[in-house]
């Protein structure tokens, strides 16, 4: 209330009437104080001596009689009184003067309160606007969600005068609301111990937070309404609970809840408070969603890096084709459908001009197939050096991998041949591998058929067979079904025959040139369509 405004009114009244005058108002704590007086220095009497309502009473003071009239509740807020006297003019009646001053004082107090209320509301709006700007600045920083939530919660509580508050975020995996930020200052002198915040099930019918999250509507609950032990750390007195929303094309998705309680002023929560917190809750929703997107992006980036590392490691397991030189001219390549796959090839120098060639295809593709592939390559490197017979090598390989194949319910189609060019023989074992051929110098084709089912599908011992080998004429061609099954965007398969025709057409070229022709044909056929399976090709000539 502006004291100088009332003072001007009372000074003019004193000059005109030669009577002292004062305006008294009720304090916030229920006491009485002098808002203004003329001349200055009017001492407010005790509240018990003042008339109630709009009644009039005479007070006896050391300076003389004072007539006090109640103005009732002024400005919709506090009670007020006008006091006149003592008068410098003897025997002057104070009643007409009080009647004259009452409307003037009431109007002055009303106007002053309107100005005060407007100023206070402007100050509050400024604080709210300032808070919204602060939220924007906080969200613009690169900080974690807990740090952001804690800072936002402190700012909200400071603005609305709440001693306690919490920001709860929905955890999809557990179906609970988890406390991400907490402010639980104890009231001075209170000897309480706050329990650590506990998660709240979204389905909890006793929790205010869970109800607000489900209904997507803010609530103001009294102290004794819906008591919930999990909310005790941040709840004292009436609590304002507002949902945190994320706007989506379908409407909105609830992400959490903001709870505020224990106002320093003791005032009740208002619709204005609810509106302000709802606006901030929307910004919190943005922070939560951004944090989730950043986390998902980082996880995807990390996964991509790990997949690339796994791919690089897998490719390093494959031997260089030059290992067969000078006894044989070999070209080989593996292209996984994903970063890693289950296709592999292996080459072994077995002495006396003999070269071991293995191609395998683990069922499926991806990480599980890649792990079986790595085990198979490690075991094959050992077993190929201990026996020169392909059947015995595959039998030893099956014994090593049997437990892993059974536990994963996977299998391996594998072809293993030993090319003995000096003696003109090729001895091989084929466990379910369909694409193994010898192309003769005259262009004739010979399929090396499967002699046994894929490893892991039978307990039988793989068999071996022997055929002739023409030095400088024959070509051994091995590829996996990812090559023949490669499809274009229309879904048309490349087919086995197209691969064979390409090799026959270029059979007089080097192994590397033949390999490049096959991959060039694959590229033209698929036209950039996504690969459905791993691709592996091995070409050997001696």
C-alpha positions in Angstrom: 0.0 0.0 0.0 1.4 3.4 -0.9 1.6 5.4 2.3 2.3 8.7 0.6 -1.0 8.5 -1.4 -3.1 8.1 1.8 -0.9 10.7 3.5 -1.8 13.3 0.9 -5.5 12.6 1.4 -5.2 12.8 5.2 -3.0 16.0 5.1 -5.7 17.7 3.0 -8.4 16.5 5.5 -6.3 17.8 8.4 -5.8 21.2 6.8 -9.5 21.6 6.1 -10.9 20.3 9.5 -8.1 21.0 12.0 -8.6 17.4 13.1 -6.0 14.6 13.2 -6.8 11.6 11.1 -5.4 8.2 10.4 -6.0 5.0 8.4 -5.4 1.7 10.1 -5.1 -1.7 8.3 -4.9 -5.3 9.3 -1.5 -6.9 9.0 -0.9 -10.4 7.5 -0.3 -11.7 11.0 -3.7 -10.3 12.3 -2.3 -7.2 14.0 -3.0 -3.6 13.2 -0.7 -1.0 11.8 -1.0 2.7 10.8 -1.1 2.9 7.0 -1.0 6.8 7.1 -1.7 9.6 9.4 -1.9 13.4 9.5 -0.1 14.8 11.4 2.4 11.8 11.5 2.8 9.6 14.5 -0.7 8.2 15.1 -0.2 5.1 17.2 -2.4 2.2 16.2 -4.5 0.8 19.1 -4.8 -2.9 19.9 -7.0 -4.9 17.6 -9.4 -5.7 20.4 -10.3 -2.0 20.9 -11.3 -1.5 17.3 -14.9 -1.9 16.1 -15.9 -4.9 14.0 -17.4 -4.7 10.5 -18.4 -1.1 9.7 -19.4 0.0 13.2 -18.2 3.2 14.9 -16.5 3.4 18.3 -15.1 6.1 20.5 -11.6 5.6 21.9 -10.3 7.6 24.8 -6.7 8.6 24.5 -4.4 10.8 26.6 -4.7 13.5 23.9 -8.5 13.3 23.7 -11.4 11.4 22.2 -10.8 9.6 18.9 -13.7 8.3 16.8 -12.9 5.1 14.9 -15.1 3.7 12.1 -14.6 0.4 10.4 -14.4 0.2 6.6 -14.9 -3.5 6.5 -12.8 -5.6 4.1 -11.2 -3.3 1.6 -9.7 -4.5 -1.7 -11.0 -8.0 -1.1 -8.1 -8.7 1.2 -7.7 -7.0 4.6 -9.9 -5.0 7.1 -9.3 -1.3 7.5 -10.5 1.6 9.8 -10.5 5.3 9.7 -9.7 7.3 12.9 -10.6 11.0 13.4 -9.6 13.1 16.4 -8.8 14.7 18.7 -10.0 18.0 17.2 -8.3 21.3 17.8 -11.7 22.9 17.7 -13.5 22.4 21.0 -16.9 20.8 21.0 -16.7 20.0 17.3 -18.6 16.8 16.5 -16.4 14.1 15.0 -19.2 12.0 13.5 -19.8 14.2 10.4 -16.0 14.3 9.8 -15.8 10.5 10.0 -18.7 10.3 7.6 -16.9 12.6 5.2 -13.5 10.8 5.4 -14.8 7.2 5.2 -15.5 7.1 1.4 -12.3 9.1 0.7 -10.2 6.7 2.7 -11.9 3.6 1.4 -11.4 4.8 -2.2 -7.7 5.6 -1.5 -7.1 2.3 0.1 -8.9 0.5 -2.7 -6.9 2.3 -5.4 -3.7 1.7 -3.5 -4.4 -2.0 -3.2 -5.2 -2.3 -6.8 -1.9 -0.7 -7.7 -0.1 -3.0 -5.1 -1.8 -6.1 -6.5 -1.0 -5.1 -10.1 2.6 -4.5 -9.1 2.8 -7.8 -7.3 1.3 -9.6 -10.2 3.6 -8.0 -12.6 6.5 -9.0 -10.4 5.2 -12.6 -10.3 4.7 -12.6 -14.1 8.2 -11.3 -14.5 9.5 -14.1 -12.3 7.6 -16.6 -14.4 8.8 -15.1 -17.7 12.3 -15.1 -16.3 11.9 -18.7 -15.2 10.8 -19.7 -18.7 13.8 -18.0 -20.2 16.0 -19.7 -17.7 14.5 -23.1 -18.7 15.3 -22.4 -22.3 18.9 -21.6 -21.4 19.2 -24.8 -19.3 17.8 -26.9 -22.1 20.3 -25.3 -24.5 23.2 -26.7 -22.6 24.8 -30.1 -23.1 24.1 -31.7 -19.8 22.6 -35.0 -18.6 19.0 -35.4 -17.9 19.5 -35.7 -14.0 21.5 -32.5 -14.0 19.0 -30.7 -16.2 16.0 -32.0 -14.1 17.7 -31.0 -10.8 18.4 -27.4 -12.1 14.9 -27.0 -13.4 13.4 -28.3 -10.2 15.4 -25.8 -8.1 14.3 -22.9 -10.3 10.6 -23.9 -10.2 10.7 -24.3 -6.4 12.4 -20.9 -6.0 9.9 -19.2 -8.2 6.7 -20.6 -6.6 8.1 -20.8 -3.1 8.0 -24.5 -2.6 10.3 -26.2 -0.1 9.8 -29.6 -1.6 9.5 -31.0 -5.0 10.3 -33.9 -7.3 10.5 -34.7 -11.0 9.6 -38.3 -11.8 10.3 -39.8 -15.2 8.5 -42.8 -16.7 10.7 -45.9 -17.1 9.2 -47.9 -19.9 11.0 -51.2 -19.2 9.8 -51.4 -15.6 6.5 -49.5 -15.9 7.4 -47.2 -13.0 7.9 -43.6 -12.3 11.5 -43.0 -11.1 12.6 -39.9 -9.1 15.1 -38.1 -11.4 15.4 -34.9 -9.3 14.4 -34.3 -5.7 14.2 -31.3 -3.4 13.2 -32.1 0.2 14.4 -29.3 2.5 13.3 -29.9 6.1 11.4 -27.2 7.9 13.7 -25.5 10.4 13.4 -27.3 13.8 11.7 -30.4 12.3 13.4 -33.6 13.4 12.3 -35.8 10.5 14.3 -38.2 8.5 13.4 -38.6 4.9 13.4 -42.0 3.4 15.1 -42.4 0.0 12.7 -42.0 -2.9 11.2 -45.2 -4.2 9.9 -46.0 -7.7 6.1 -45.8 -8.1 4.3 -48.3 -10.3 2.2 -46.5 -13.0 -0.7 -48.8 -12.0 -0.5 -47.7 -8.3 -4.0 -46.6 -7.4 -2.9 -45.0 -4.1 -0.3 -42.7 -5.7 -1.1 -39.1 -6.7 1.8 -39.2 -9.2 0.7 -42.4 -10.9 -2.9 -41.1 -11.2 -1.8 -37.8 -12.7 0.5 -39.7 -15.1 -2.4 -42.0 -16.2 -5.0 -39.3 -16.4 -2.7 -36.7 -18.0 -4.4 -34.0 -15.9 -2.9 -31.9 -13.1 -4.2 -32.2 -9.6 -4.0 -30.3 -6.3 -4.4 -32.6 -3.3 -4.7 -31.8 0.4 -2.3 -33.1 3.0 -4.4 -36.0 4.1 -5.7 -36.9 0.6 -4.3 -40.1 -1.0 -1.3 -40.6 1.4 1.4 -42.6 -0.3 4.6 -43.7 1.4 6.7 -43.4 -1.8 5.7 -39.7 -2.1 6.5 -38.9 1.6 10.1 -37.5 0.9 8.7 -34.7 -1.3 5.2 -34.1 0.1 4.2 -31.8 3.0 0.8 -30.1 3.1 -1.1 -29.6 -0.1 0.7 -30.9 -3.2 0.5 -29.7 -6.8 1.1 -32.6 -9.3 1.4 -31.8 -13.0 2.0 -34.3 -15.9 5.1 -34.0 -18.1 3.9 -34.3 -21.7 5.6 -34.7 -25.0 3.6 -33.5 -28.0 3.2 -36.1 -30.7 1.3 -36.2 -34.0 -1.3 -38.4 -32.2 -1.8 -35.9 -29.4 0.6 -36.3 -26.5 2.6 -38.9 -24.6 3.1 -38.7 -20.8 6.7 -38.9 -19.9 6.6 -38.2 -16.1 5.2 -35.9 -13.3 6.3 -32.8 -11.5 5.3 -32.6 -7.8 5.6 -29.4 -5.6 4.6 -28.9 -2.0 5.3 -27.2 1.3 5.0 -23.5 0.2 6.9 -21.1 2.3 4.1 -18.5 2.3 1.5 -21.1 3.3 -0.7 -20.0 0.5 -2.8 -22.4 -1.4 -1.9 -23.6 -4.9 -3.8 -21.6 -7.6 -4.8 -22.1 -11.2 -2.0 -19.7 -12.1 0.6 -21.9 -10.4 -0.8 -24.9 -12.2 -0.6 -23.1 -15.6 3.0 -22.0 -15.0 4.2 -25.5 -13.9 2.4 -27.0 -16.8 4.3 -24.8 -19.2 7.6 -25.7 -17.6 6.6 -29.4 -17.6 6.3 -29.2 -21.4 9.9 -28.0 -21.5 10.9 -30.8 -19.2 9.2 -33.2 -21.6 11.4 -31.8 -24.3 14.5 -32.3 -22.2 13.5 -35.9 -21.4 12.8 -36.7 -25.1 16.0 -35.0 -26.2 18.0 -36.9 -23.6 16.5 -40.2 -24.8 17.2 -39.4 -28.4 20.8 -38.4 -27.6 21.2 -41.6 -25.6 19.7 -43.7 -28.4 22.0 -42.0 -30.9 25.1 -42.6 -28.8 24.1 -46.2 -28.3 23.6 -46.6 -32.0 26.9 -45.0 -32.7 28.6 -47.2 -30.2 26.9 -50.3 -31.6 27.9 -49.3 -35.1 31.6 -48.9 -34.0 31.5 -52.2 -32.2 30.0 -53.9 -35.3 32.7 -52.3 -37.5 35.3 -53.6 -35.1 33.8 -57.1 -35.2 33.8 -56.9 -39.0 37.4 -55.9 -39.1 38.4 -58.7 -36.7 36.4 -61.3 -38.6 38.0 -60.3 -41.9 41.4 -60.6 -40.2 40.7 -64.2 -39.4 40.4 -65.0 -43.1 43.8 -66.0 -44.6 45.4 -64.2 -47.5 45.0 -66.0 -50.8 48.7 -65.6 -51.4 49.3 -68.3 -48.8 48.8 -70.9 -51.5 51.5 -69.4 -53.8 53.4 -70.6 -55.7 51.7 -74.1 -55.6 48.3 -72.6 -56.6 46.7 -69.4 -57.9 43.9 -68.6 -55.4 41.4 -65.7 -55.1 38.9 -65.6 -52.3 36.4 -63.1 -50.8 33.8 -63.0 -48.0 31.1 -60.2 -48.0 28.8 -60.5 -44.9 25.1 -59.5 -45.2 25.6 -57.6 -41.9 28.7 -56.3 -40.3 29.6 -59.8 -39.4 28.4 -63.1 -40.8 28.7 -66.9 -40.8 30.5 -67.5 -44.1 34.2 -68.4 -44.1 36.9 -69.9 -46.2 40.3 -71.3 -45.1 43.5 -72.2 -46.9 46.3 -74.5 -45.7 49.7 -75.4 -47.0 50.1 -79.1 -46.2 53.5 -79.8 -47.7 54.7 -81.7 -50.8 52.8 -79.2 -53.0 49.4 -80.0 -51.4 46.9 -77.2 -50.7 43.9 -77.5 -48.4 40.8 -75.4 -49.4 37.8 -75.1 -47.1 34.5 -73.2 -47.5 31.8 -73.1 -44.8 28.4 -71.5 -44.3 27.0 -71.3 -40.8 23.2 -71.3 -40.7 21.8 -67.8 -40.3 23.9 -64.7 -40.1 24.9 -62.0 -37.7 26.7 -62.3 -34.3 25.7 -65.9 -33.4 26.8 -67.2 -36.8 30.0 -65.1 -36.6 30.9 -66.7 -33.2 30.4 -70.2 -34.6 32.4 -69.3 -37.7 35.3 -68.1 -35.5 35.3 -71.4 -33.6 35.2 -73.4 -36.8 38.1 -71.6 -38.3 40.2 -72.0 -35.2 39.5 -75.7 -34.9 39.9 -76.3 -38.6 43.4 -74.7 -38.6 44.4 -77.3 -36.0 42.7 -80.4 -37.4 43.9 -79.8 -41.0 47.5 -80.1 -39.9 47.0 -83.3 -38.0 45.5 -85.4 -40.8 45.7 -85.2 -44.6 42.3 -86.8 -45.1 39.4 -84.4 -45.6 36.9 -86.8 -44.1 38.9 -87.2 -40.9 39.4 -83.4 -40.7 35.6 -82.8 -40.9 35.0 -85.5 -38.3 37.4 -83.9 -35.9 35.9 -80.5 -36.6 32.4 -81.9 -35.8 33.6 -83.4 -32.5 35.0 -80.0 -31.5 31.9 -78.0 -32.4 29.2 -80.5 -31.5 28.3 -78.9 -28.1 28.1 -75.4 -29.5 26.0 -76.5 -32.5 23.6 -78.4 -30.3 23.1 -75.6 -27.8 22.6 -73.0 -30.5 20.6 -75.3 -32.8 22.8 -74.3 -35.7 24.6 -76.2 -38.4 27.5 -75.7 -40.8 27.5 -76.7 -44.5 31.2 -77.2 -45.2 33.4 -78.4 -48.1 37.0 -79.3 -47.6 39.3 -80.5 -50.4 43.0 -81.3 -50.6 44.4 -80.5 -54.0 47.5 -82.6 -54.7 48.6 -81.1 -58.0 52.0 -83.0 -58.3 50.1 -86.4 -58.0 47.1 -85.2 -60.0 44.4 -85.9 -57.4 41.7 -84.0 -55.5 40.3 -85.6 -52.4 37.4 -83.9 -50.8 34.7 -84.2 -48.1 31.4 -82.4 -48.5 29.0 -82.0 -45.6 25.9 -80.4 -47.1 27.6 -77.8 -49.3 25.7 -77.5 -52.6 28.0 -75.3 -54.7 31.3 -77.0 -55.3 32.5 -77.5 -58.9 35.5 -78.4 -61.0 35.7 -76.6 -64.3 37.9 -78.4 -66.9 40.1 -76.8 -69.4 37.6 -77.6 -72.2 34.8 -75.9 -70.3 33.1 -79.0 -69.0 31.6 -78.8 -65.5 31.7 -81.4 -62.7 29.8 -81.0 -59.5 31.4 -82.3 -56.3 28.2 -83.5 -54.6 27.5 -83.5 -50.9 28.4 -86.8 -49.3 27.0 -86.1 -45.9 24.5 -83.6 -44.2 25.7 -80.4 -42.7 27.7 -80.7 -39.5 25.4 -80.6 -36.6 22.5 -82.3 -38.3 23.9 -85.8 -38.1 26.1 -87.9 -35.7 27.6 -89.8 -38.6 31.3 -89.6 -39.6 31.8 -87.5 -42.8 33.1 -89.5 -45.8 35.7 -88.5 -48.4 36.0 -89.1 -52.2 38.9 -88.8 -54.7 39.0 -87.7 -58.3 41.6 -86.7 -60.8 43.1 -83.2 -61.1 44.7 -81.7 -64.2 47.5 -79.4 -63.5 47.2 -76.1 -65.3 43.8 -77.0 -66.7 41.3 -77.6 -63.9 39.7 -74.9 -61.7 38.1 -75.4 -58.3 35.1 -73.2 -57.8 33.4 -72.9 -54.4 30.7 -70.4 -53.4 27.9 -70.2 -50.8 24.2 -69.9 -51.5 24.2 -66.2 -50.9 25.8 -65.8 -54.3 23.2 -67.9 -56.3 20.3 -66.6 -54.2 21.3 -62.9 -54.7 18.1 -61.0 -55.8 17.5 -57.8 -57.6 14.9 -55.2 -56.6 12.2 -57.2 -58.4 13.1 -60.3 -56.3 14.6 -62.3 -59.2 17.4 -64.7 -58.2 20.8 -64.6 -59.9 20.9 -68.4 -60.0 23.7 -71.0 -60.0 24.0 -71.3 -63.7 24.8 -67.6 -64.3 27.8 -68.0 -62.0 29.0 -71.2 -63.7 28.6 -69.6 -67.2 30.7 -66.6 -66.1 33.5 -68.9 -64.9 33.4 -71.0 -68.0 33.6 -67.9 -70.2 36.7 -66.6 -68.3 38.3 -69.9 -67.4 41.6 -69.0 -69.1 42.1 -65.9 -66.9 43.6 -65.7 -63.5 41.8 -66.7 -60.4 41.5 -63.0 -59.3 40.1 -62.0 -62.7 37.5 -64.8 -62.5 36.5 -63.6 -59.0 36.1 -60.0 -60.2 33.9 -61.1 -63.1 31.5 -62.9 -60.7 31.3 -59.9 -58.3 30.8 -57.5 -61.2 27.9 -59.7 -62.4 26.5 -59.7 -58.9 26.6 -55.9 -58.7 24.8 -55.5 -62.0 22.1 -58.0 -61.1 21.3 -56.7 -57.6 21.5 -53.0 -58.6 22.2 -52.0 -55.0 19.3 -54.1 -53.5 20.0 -55.1 -49.9 21.9 -58.4 -49.4 19.9 -61.1 -47.8 22.8 -63.4 -47.0 26.5 -63.6 -46.8 28.5 -64.0 -50.0 31.7 -66.1 -50.3 33.6 -67.2 -53.4 36.8 -69.2 -53.7 38.5 -69.8 -57.1 41.6 -72.0 -57.2 43.7 -73.1 -60.2 47.1 -74.7 -60.3 
